[in-house]
Amino acid sequence: MEKPGQRRIVAVTLKGPGQKRIGSVYPFIWAASAVLLIMTLVFFAGCGKKPPVPPVTRFTSLELLDESRYPDFSDSLEQTGGKAGLERSLGASLVYFNRIPNSSTFQFGPDVFDVVHLRRSVLEFLEFLQTHPDTEALNRFIRERYLVYGSTANRNNGVLFTGYYEPSMEASLVRDGEYQYPLFSVPDDLLTVDLGGFSDRFKDLPRLMARVDNRNRVVPYYTREEINGIADFELRAKPLAWLRDRTDRFFLEIQGSGRLYLAQGGQMNVHYSTKNGHPYKAVGRYLIDHGEVAREDMSMQAIREWLRNNPSRQDELFNYNPSFVFFQEEQGGPFGSINVQLTPLRSLATDYRLFPRGALCFIETRIPDPDLNSDTGAFEPPDSWKPFSGFVMNQDTGGAILGAGRGDLFYGNGEYAEFGAGHMKHPGRLFFLVLKP
C-alpha cells in the first residue's frame, strides 16, 4: 500500500466497452503536429493567475471522519425488500474489483488503498449483511471495522442529489415515415486523443474527441448542431435504430441507456459508448435563465412539457447543449461506467475524477416512497418526500455530475423510476466506507 497522501495515477478511458479505435487511416504526422499545438495552448493557458481558492481534487474531495461525525447508518430500504438489491450491487462491485489488476489503487482523500483492500472491504460488508443484523448491530460493526470518509461538500451546502433512470421507447430498425430520428453508433471519423501519451506533464488532462478536417488538421469533433445539420451523417455513424421522437432521443442521451421495443419485434438494449467531446450544458438551466420555467418547477417533466408547447423552438433548446452521445447495443444492462449492471436505488453516479469507483457509500437525501402503488399515478409532490438514507455503490459517472457536491441516484425503469428521477433535486450528505487497515 502506498503511504497516505501519495498518489499513483491510473489512466481513465472514457470510451464504452467494445468501442473501436478510430482514425488510423489519417497521416499520423499531421495529427501529431496538431496535438502538439493543442498541448502548447493548454500549457500556456494554465500559466495565468491562479484562483484564490484551490480546486477540489481527488486528494481533497473526501475527509476522514472521527466517530462523533458518523451518520446513523440506518437503511430506509431494509423494510421494503431492498436488502436483496444491496447484495446484488455489492456483488457487482466485487466483479469489477476482481476484473482489474491487483496493483490498482483508489484514493480516499489523502489516503490510498489497493484493490485487494477494496475487495475485502466490500466482501466483509456483504458477509456481515447476510447475518441479518439490526440497525444497532450494523452501526457497531461499522464503527469497529470501517473508516468513514465524508464528501467535503457535506460541510457546506451539502451534496445535490439528482436521479436518472432507464427509459423505454418504441423504435424501428429501418427508417420510415413514422420513425425518422436516428440513434447513432460511434462515427468512423471520431478520434480519441490521449495527451498523456505525448508527455507525463499531460497525463491528468482529459482525452480529446476530435476529427481530421479536409486540410489534415486535427480539430474538435462536430457539435450537436453541426451533427444534426449534416444530411448524410448516417454514412459516418451507422444508426442502431430509428426513433419516433427527437425529444426521446435527447433524453436517452442524458440518461445514458435505454430499452427499445422494436416495430419488427423484440427488444434492443442500447448504452452509452462515447460522446463528441463538447461540454454538457443543461437545458433546464437555459430555460430557468431565460424565464421560461421557474427554478422551483424545474424537472424533466417540465422540460418535456415546454418542448410540447414550443415545437418551433426545439432546435434552440437542443442546440444549447453541444454535447452529443453515441450508443452501442448491449446484452442486458444497463451498465455503469465500471461496466457492471446497475441496481435500482443502490447504484450511484459521481465524478469519476474525485471519488473511488466501485466503493461502498452511504447517502442521506430524499426520494419518493418506493412502496407507493404507481398504478394510479398518484405520486406525492417532491416537496413532500420523506428523508431517505441507505447504502449505495459508486458504479457510474455522468457528464453533468461534476465536483464533490454532486451525486446521481439510479432509479431503474418504469413509471416510478421516471417520476423519481425526473423530479429528484434534493440536498443531502455522501459518505464512503473502507475497512480499517
MARMAR-224829 format. One record per residue (C-alpha): residue in one letter; x, y, z. Coordinates in steps of 0.2 Angstrom, whole numbers, padded with zeros to 4 digits, always signed. Example, Ala and Ser with C-alpha at 12.3 -4.5 7.8 and 13.67 -1.06 7.14 Angstrom:
<atoms>
A+0062-0022+0039;S+0068-0005+0036;
</atoms>
This chain:
<atoms>
M+0000+0000+0000;E+0006+0017-0004;K+0009+0030+0010;P-0006+0041+0014;G-0005+0057+0003;Q+0004+0048-0011;R-0005+0046-0027;R-0002+0034-0041;I-0011+0040-0057;V-0021+0027-0066;A-0027+0030-0084;V-0046+0033-0086;T-0054+0028-0103;L-0070+0037-0107;K-0075+0026-0121;G-0088+0012-0118;P-0084-0006-0119;G-0081-0013-0136;Q-0078+0004-0144;K-0065+0003-0158;R-0050+0014-0160;I-0055+0025-0175;G-0045+0036-0187;S-0029+0026-0191;V-0031+0030-0209;Y-0026+0048-0207;P-0007+0053-0208;F+0000+0052-0191;I+0012+0066-0194;W-0002+0079-0196;A-0012+0073-0181;A+0004+0073-0170;S+0008+0091-0175;A-0009+0097-0172;V-0009+0088-0155;L+0007+0096-0150;L+0000+0113-0154;I-0015+0108-0143;M-0003+0104-0129;T+0006+0120-0131;L-0010+0130-0130;V-0016+0120-0114;F+0001+0123-0106;F+0001+0142-0109;A-0017+0144-0104;G-0013+0137-0087;C+0000+0150-0084;G-0012+0164-0079;K-0017+0170-0062;K-0021+0156-0050;P-0038+0155-0042;P-0039+0161-0024;V-0047+0145-0019;P-0038+0129-0023;P-0049+0117-0033;V-0056+0101-0026;T-0046+0086-0031;R-0046+0068-0028;F-0034+0072-0013;T-0047+0084-0005;S-0064+0078-0011;L-0065+0066+0005;E-0061+0069+0023;L-0058+0056+0036;L-0071+0057+0050;D-0070+0054+0068;E-0084+0043+0076;S-0093+0059+0083;R-0096+0064+0065;Y-0103+0047+0058;P-0121+0047+0052;D-0134+0035+0059;F-0131+0020+0047;S-0150+0016+0045;D-0156+0009+0028;S-0173+0015+0023;L-0175+0001+0011;E-0172-0013+0023;Q-0190-0014+0027;T-0196-0014+0008;G-0186-0028+0001;G-0171-0018-0003;K-0158-0029+0005;A-0158-0041-0010;G-0154-0026-0021;L-0140-0021-0010;E-0132-0038-0010;R-0133-0038-0029;S-0125-0021-0030;L-0111-0026-0018;G-0108-0042-0029;A-0107-0031-0045;S-0093-0020-0037;L-0084-0036-0032;V-0085-0042-0051;Y-0077-0025-0055;F-0063-0027-0042;N-0059-0045-0047;R-0058-0039-0065;I-0044-0026-0063;P-0026-0029-0058;N-0021-0031-0040;S-0009-0016-0042;S-0024-0004-0045;T-0026+0009-0031;F-0040+0020-0025;Q-0039+0037-0017;F-0049+0041-0002;G-0045+0059+0002;P-0027+0059+0007;D-0026+0040+0009;V-0023+0027-0004;F-0029+0009-0004;D-0026-0005-0016;V-0039-0015-0025;V-0036-0030-0013;H-0041-0020+0002;L-0056-0013-0008;R-0062-0030-0012;R-0060-0036+0006;S-0070-0021+0012;V-0085-0025+0001;L-0084-0044+0004;E-0084-0042+0023;F-0098-0030+0022;L-0108-0042+0012;E-0104-0056+0023;F-0110-0047+0038;L-0126-0041+0029;Q-0130-0059+0026;T-0131-0062+0045;H-0147-0051+0046;P-0140-0038+0058;D-0152-0025+0066;T-0148-0006+0064;E-0139-0006+0081;A-0128-0021+0076;L-0124-0013+0059;N-0118+0003+0067;R-0107-0006+0079;F-0099-0016+0066;I-0095-0001+0055;R-0088+0009+0070;E-0077-0006+0074;R-0071-0011+0057;Y-0073+0003+0045;L-0065+0020+0041;V-0079+0033+0036;Y-0075+0047+0024;G-0087+0061+0021;S-0088+0072+0005;T-0081+0089+0009;A-0097+0096+0001;N-0106+0089+0017;R-0099+0104+0027;N-0106+0117+0016;N-0122+0116+0006;G-0122+0098+0006;V-0122+0086-0009;L-0135+0089-0023;F-0143+0073-0027;T-0152+0070-0043;G-0159+0055-0052;Y-0158+0045-0068;Y-0167+0030-0075;E-0168+0018-0090;P-0181+0025-0102;S-0191+0013-0113;M-0197+0018-0131;E-0203+0012-0147;A-0191+0011-0161;S-0188+0003-0178;L-0173-0005-0187;V-0177+0004-0203;R-0182+0022-0207;D-0199+0025-0212;G-0212+0039-0211;E-0216+0035-0193;Y-0198+0033-0187;Q-0187+0047-0193;Y-0174+0051-0179;P-0158+0040-0179;L-0149+0034-0164;F-0131+0034-0169;S-0117+0022-0166;V-0099+0028-0165;P-0094+0038-0180;D-0080+0031-0191;D-0071+0048-0191;L-0071+0051-0172;L-0053+0051-0165;T-0049+0049-0147;V-0033+0060-0142;D-0024+0055-0127;L-0012+0069-0122;G-0004+0059-0109;G+0004+0048-0122;F+0015+0063-0128;S+0021+0068-0111;D+0019+0064-0092;R+0015+0083-0090;F-0002+0080-0098;K-0007+0063-0091;D-0020+0071-0080;L-0028+0080-0094;P-0045+0073-0101;R-0044+0064-0118;L-0050+0075-0133;M-0063+0069-0145;A-0058+0076-0162;R-0058+0073-0181;V-0046+0077-0196;D-0053+0090-0207;N-0050+0091-0226;R-0033+0100-0223;N-0027+0086-0212;R-0028+0096-0197;V-0034+0088-0180;V-0049+0099-0175;P-0063+0097-0162;Y-0077+0085-0167;Y-0094+0092-0173;T-0106+0100-0161;R-0124+0094-0159;E-0130+0107-0170;E-0117+0103-0184;I-0121+0084-0182;N-0139+0087-0184;G-0135+0099-0199;I-0126+0085-0209;A-0138+0077-0220;D-0129+0061-0223;F-0121+0059-0206;E-0128+0041-0205;L-0114+0037-0218;R-0101+0041-0204;A-0111+0034-0189;K-0122+0019-0193;P-0139+0021-0184;L-0143+0007-0172;A-0161+0011-0174;W-0174+0025-0178;L-0185+0033-0165;R-0202+0042-0167;D-0197+0057-0157;R-0182+0068-0156;T-0186+0073-0138;D-0185+0054-0134;R-0168+0053-0142;F-0162+0069-0132;F-0167+0062-0115;L-0160+0045-0120;E-0143+0054-0122;I-0145+0062-0105;Q-0150+0045-0096;G-0136+0036-0105;S-0145+0019-0108;G-0162+0013-0113;R-0174-0001-0119;L-0180+0000-0137;Y-0196-0010-0141;L-0194-0014-0160;A-0208-0012-0173;Q-0200-0028-0181;G-0202-0037-0164;G-0191-0040-0150;Q-0181-0028-0139;M-0164-0019-0140;N-0154-0013-0126;V-0143+0002-0130;H-0130+0010-0119;Y-0118+0025-0119;S-0102+0022-0130;T-0094+0039-0131;K-0098+0057-0135;N-0092+0071-0146;G-0081+0079-0133;H-0090+0095-0131;P-0095+0100-0113;Y-0113+0096-0107;K-0124+0111-0104;A-0140+0108-0095;V-0156+0114-0105;G-0165+0115-0089;R-0153+0129-0084;Y-0156+0138-0101;L-0175+0138-0098;I-0173+0145-0080;D-0161+0158-0085;H-0172+0164-0099;G-0188+0164-0088;E-0196+0150-0097;V-0198+0139-0082;A-0197+0144-0063;R-0182+0136-0054;E-0193+0128-0041;D-0204+0120-0055;M-0189+0113-0065;S-0189+0094-0069;M-0188+0083-0083;Q-0206+0083-0085;A-0207+0102-0085;I-0194+0102-0100;R-0204+0089-0110;E-0220+0100-0107;W-0211+0116-0113;L-0205+0106-0129;R-0223+0101-0132;N-0229+0118-0130;N-0215+0126-0141;P-0212+0115-0156;S-0204+0129-0166;R-0191+0132-0153;Q-0185+0114-0151;D-0168+0117-0161;E-0165+0132-0150;L-0166+0122-0134;F-0157+0106-0140;N-0143+0115-0148;Y-0139+0124-0132;N-0131+0108-0127;P-0117+0105-0139;S-0113+0088-0132;F-0119+0073-0142;V-0119+0055-0136;F-0116+0039-0147;F-0123+0022-0142;Q-0119+0004-0144;E-0130-0011-0142;E-0129-0021-0126;Q-0135-0038-0120;G-0143-0034-0103;G-0139-0019-0093;P-0140-0005-0090;F-0121-0004-0086;G-0112+0009-0077;S-0095+0017-0081;I-0086+0002-0072;N-0096-0010-0084;V-0107-0019-0071;Q-0125-0019-0071;L-0134-0005-0061;T-0146-0009-0047;P-0161+0002-0044;L-0159+0014-0029;R-0142+0005-0025;S-0131+0012-0039;L-0124+0030-0038;A-0115+0040-0051;T-0102+0053-0045;D-0087+0062-0053;Y-0075+0049-0058;R-0060+0061-0056;L-0064+0063-0037;F-0071+0048-0029;P-0066+0029-0029;R-0075+0019-0042;G-0085+0004-0036;A-0083+0009-0017;L-0096+0007-0004;C-0106+0023+0000;F-0120+0029+0012;I-0131+0043+0007;E-0144+0054+0016;T-0157+0063+0005;R-0175+0062+0000;I-0184+0051-0013;P-0202+0047-0016;D-0209+0032-0006;P-0203+0016-0015;D-0219+0007-0008;L-0231+0019-0017;N-0243+0010-0029;S-0238+0018-0046;D-0253+0010-0055;T-0264+0025-0050;G-0250+0038-0055;A-0254+0047-0039;F-0236+0051-0034;E-0233+0063-0020;P-0225+0080-0025;P-0207+0082-0022;D-0208+0094-0008;S-0217+0081+0002;W-0204+0067+0000;K-0198+0060+0016;P-0180+0058+0022;F-0171+0044+0015;S-0154+0035+0019;G-0146+0020+0013;F-0131+0011+0007;V-0126+0013-0012;M-0112+0008-0023;N-0102+0021-0033;Q-0104+0012-0050;D-0107+0026-0063;T-0102+0043-0068;G-0110+0057-0079;G-0106+0072-0090;A-0116+0083-0078;I-0111+0075-0062;L-0096+0086-0058;G-0087+0091-0042;A-0088+0084-0024;G-0106+0091-0022;R-0115+0081-0034;G-0122+0063-0034;D-0134+0055-0046;L-0145+0040-0040;F-0151+0027-0052;Y-0169+0023-0051;G-0171+0008-0063;N-0185+0008-0076;G-0204+0010-0076;E-0216+0024-0070;Y-0209+0026-0053;A-0192+0027-0060;E-0197+0040-0072;F-0206+0051-0059;G-0192+0050-0046;A-0178+0053-0057;G-0186+0067-0066;H-0191+0076-0051;M-0176+0072-0039;K-0166+0088-0034;H-0163+0087-0016;P-0148+0091-0005;G-0140+0078+0006;R-0124+0070+0013;L-0112+0057+0005;F-0100+0046+0014;F-0088+0032+0009;L-0083+0017+0019;V-0067+0006+0018;L-0060-0007+0030;K-0048-0001+0043;P-0030-0006+0038;
</atoms>
